[in-house]
């Protein structure tokens, strides 16, 4: 719904249509979005027209940007650790002593 509203204002019916939900269910969902400050609804006659208010999303983006650096550092450290473990494991294995990971299946014995 937010993606649709980012393009243009929509009625409750237009917002409900792609999701195959009732107008009552769509209205409840929109009320939650209104409560979060993401949607503004105005009544034009019998039609409720909804518009996106993206300002609250900016706060969420700032929060994610703040933690993005932390998580990127943690994921980089994990990648470094895993690569070093892979190298250490590969150097411990000698090419001569390697055994196949899967044993070949024996052909079935014939019944006599």
C-alpha angles and dihedrals in degrees: 000000000000090000090053091047091050088065098045145327114288138191120243089253092053090050092049097046101079091048097050092229130137122265088246092055091046090049091052090050091048090050089058090050089048090051089054089052093242098114133045117200126199128182117232106183105303094341124093109211119198128204130188119246103194097181094099089054090063091064090053091049091052090051091050092047090052092054095036091078091050094049093044089054092048093047092047090052090049091050091050091050094048093048092050091049090050090051092047092049092048092050092052092056115080118211092234097055097048114124124198112265091226122040114228113254117252115240112252116265115247117240114235 
